[in-house]
Amino acid sequence: MRAYFLLTLFLAGQAAAAGDPKNGAALFQRCASCHAVGPYASAGYGPQLNAIVGRRSASTRDYKYSEAMKKSGLVWDEKTLAAFLRAPHDVVPGTSMRFWGIKDEQQLADLLSYMKKF
C-alpha cells in the first residue's frame, strides 16, 4: 500500500512537471500585452519570444534590451526561463521587465510548455 502511495505521488509530480500547453496559452495572455509568439511575432514593449528555448538572452535584433539583460550572458533553457519567470529581478537585477513573477510551479510548467511550441 505504501509503495502504491509513493508511486502515485511520483506520477502526479511528473504530470505536473510536464505542463499543459492549453493552460499555458491562457496564461500567456498575461504576457501578450508586451510579448508575441507565432508566425507574425515581432518586438513590442518586450521582445518576441519565438524559439526562446536555447536562445541567448538579448539576442533578437528588433528589440532594445536593458544593459542588465545584455550583460547577463544567459542562455534560455527551461531552468533559466522558469527561474526568470518566478523572479525576474532576482535573476537579472536591473532588467526592464516589469513583472512580479509566477510562484505557482504548475503555471510555470504550463506556460513553458506553451512557449516551447513556437
Secondary structure, 3 states (H helix, E strand, C coil): CHHHHHHHHHHHHHHHHHCCHHHHHHHHCCCCCCCCCCCCCCCCCCCCCCCCCCCECCCCCCCCCCHHHHHHCCECCHHHHHHHHHCHHHHCCCCCCCCCCCCCHHHHHHHHHHHCCC
